[in-house]
Amino acid sequence: MKKRRDDYIQRRYDKERQRNVLATPGTHPFRLVLDSLKPFYNPPKIFRTAEAFGANGVHLVDIGTFDPAPAKGSFRKVPAYFHDNFDSCYRQLADEGYTLFRLAPDAPETLCECVLPEKAAFILGHEEFGCSFDPVDYADIHSLSIPQYGTVQSLNVAIAASIVMYEYVRQHSQD
């Protein structure tokens, strides 16, 4: 039974990935980088929110097949860029003039204090292991935290993505 379900999800993913080729960038130039996230739940939810906030695109670094159903059709609407490793993603974004921001709960600068440039890319790492790269190797990547006041040490990655997209759009909505 599980094999049939996995086969069904793979077919649905392949179909939606083919449709993604026709996706067009949203109204805002920001991009998201999903770095080695668990494929089951968060990537499709992030695509759904990225479409709602008008994202230019979503980069997927070392993320396997996921069920696109929770994206409610957004996986075919927001351009997806697939990378086997972070360095290829980094090079593409740097070549396109993006300023990269890594979300990390221990970062000294908060999202609320930062003036976000128009061409911003936000890196969201695995909830347990963080980013797949050593930040020391990428000195030009800025680290930001989302202020939290409870005892929880981090947010669900889809929620963190939603917050950063909201703040970006809030800062750039006067255009």
C-alpha positions, -999 to +999 in steps of 0.1 A: +000+000+000+028+024+009+045+017-024+014+026-044+010+058-024+047+067-030+043+059-067+012+081-069+030+110-052+060+106-075+037+108-106+019+138-092+052+155-084+067+148-118+035+162-135+036+194-114+073+198-119+068+197-157+041+224-154+064+245-133+085+252-164+057+276-174+056+294-140+061+331-141+078+353-115+056+371-090+053+408-085+082+410-059+118+402-068+126+384-036+135+347-037+135+319-011+161+292-008+149+260+008+182+243+019+179+206+025+144+207+041+125+176+048+104+172+016+072+159+032+053+190+045+071+223+044+082+228+008+046+227-007+033+250+021+061+274+014+053+274-023+017+282-014+027+312+007+054+323-018+027+325-045+004+345-021+032+370-015+043+373-051+077+357-049+100+358-079+110+322-073+120+294-049+153+276-050+153+240-038+187+227-026+189+189-022+152+184-017+137+152-030+102+144-042+073+160-022+036+158-025+026+190-043-011+188-031-007+210+000+006+238-024-029+240-038-016+246-073+012+270-063+040+247-073+031+252-109+028+290-105+061+300-087+093+294-106+113+266-090+151+263-094+166+229-085+201+225-071+221+195-059+241+216-035+241+250-019+271+263-038+254+262-072+224+280-058+247+306-042+265+312-074+233+317-094+219+342-069+251+361-065+255+363-103+220+377-105+228+404-079+209+391-049+218+398-013+215+366+007+201+364+042+203+332+063+176+328+089+191+316+121+176+317+156+209+328+171+216+356+147+223+389+164+205+411+139+167+407+138+144+408+108+127+438+123+160+459+124+171+451+089+163+472+058+158+446+031+172+453-003+149+449-033+168+418-046+169+398-014+171+360-011+162+342+021+178+310+031+158+286+052+176+256+065+166+222+079+147+226+112+170+202+131+203+206+113+202+241+100+219+251+067+238+225+047+268+249+044+292+265+069+284+302+071+321+310+075+326+299+038+301+325+027+311+357+045+287+379+024+256+361+036+239+381+063+223+363+093+189+373+106+167+361+134+130+364+140+123+379+174+107+354+197+095+359+233+085+325+244+105+295+255+105+278+221+139+282+205+128+281+168+098+283+145+085+259+120+103+266+088+071+273+068+060+298+095+094+315+094+092+317+056+058+334+059+071+359+084+101+369+063+079+372+032+054+394+050+082+416+063+097+419+028+064+429+013+057+453+042+089+471+036+085+472-002+047+478-005+049+516-008+061+512-044 
